[in-house]
Amino acid sequence: MTTYNFAAGPAVMPKPVIDQIQAELPSFQGSGMSIMEISHRSALFDQVINDAEADLRELLGIPANYRVLFFQGGGTLQFTAAPLNLATKHHHIGLLDSGHWASRAADEARRVGTKVDILGTAADNHFTALPTLEQPVDQALDYVHLTTNNTIEGTAYTTLPQTGNVPLVADMSSNFLGQQYQVTDFGMIFAGAQKNLGPAGLTIVIIRDDLIGQAQDLPSMVDYQLFADKRSMFNTPPVFAIYAAGLVLKWLKAQGGLAAMEQRNRDKAALLYDFLDQSKLFTSHVKPADRSLMNMPFVTGKPALDAQVIAGATDRGLLNLKGHRLVGGMRASLYNAMPKAGVQALVDYLADFEATHAKEELTDVSN
């Protein structure tokens, strides 16, 4: 039985990458050592991290005045690191409240003494649509925080808010490399790897030069200037995670780059959304214009029936469809490595379930 992993993260990785990791694991490049054993100070790893940065720069069109930093701690650590590094003049940031992870970012910024203005919120519609700016952005803000894709709620930005001269800082964890954005529209981008880039343990930070070095006496592990000066090797970096991410980046290039990947993702998403929109059993509550290409929550409206859908899907090799505990229901995550055949298998199963359920209801009524 073919299995498809719809987990929101850690998530599906490309099969050719998994196969290459398996083949190379005992002896990396004929060294007699596994990638998990080599020194981060070795020429072997220099090639790994340098290639990963070069490929990332090529795929995203990252200009020379932006640094690429390799961190640990997930996107969550950047909720603290960003205000410590960037909110140094006014100690005051803006934030668009688009869901759980935006709220978490606000909480962490406040913990380190940064004032947070909520510039717009989608709480009144239960985060089924994106918030918009309620007024022009106060230029006396250090930056505006934006979650480009909301993993739990299933919304994503295609048009960015206009913030004037205030830098836009994006948590791009769950649609990084799956949807095109211009790097120069942001002062900083950060993304945990465990969605579209590789295994958990690596976080990418892309930051404009002029935003580095504004803060003094920071804890070393959140100091962007220190990590830039040390080429992300102030301490031992996540060697294996960077290696795996580098393989995924080469795979992405072989697929035609980001434009081709985004079109593929749009085709996959349309396949599922078209089914949900015509279904009489399953519903997506997300505003169509704001729907994510990566994460699609949907429900039957009955938790017990949702549980049946998930159990039946698991039996057919359609794995990890249970929705986040905050919203329930089901959630299909269609990251880059999810093939269209997996989405078609899911749609076929949901259609079969709906047809069977309709027959059972008719039988119950007739009895």
Secondary structure, 3 states (H helix, E strand, C coil): CCCEECCCCCCCCCHHHHHHHHHHCCCHHHCCCCCCCCCCCCHHHHHHHHHHHHHHHHHHCCCCCEEEEEECCHHHHHHHHHHHHHCCCCCEEEEEECCHHHHHHHHHHHHCCCEEEEEEECHHHCCCCCCCCCCCCCCCCCCEEEECEECCCCEECCCCCCCCCCCEEEECCCCCCCCCCCHHHCCEEEEECCCCCCCCCCEEEEEEHHHCCCCCCCCHHHCHHHHHHCCCCCCCCCHHHHHHHHHHHHHHHHCCHHHHHHHHHHHHHHHHHHHHHHCCCCECCCCHHHECCCEEEEECCCHHHHHHHHHHHHHCCEECCECCCCCCCEEEECCCCCCHHHHHHHHHHHHHHHHHHHHHHHHHHHC
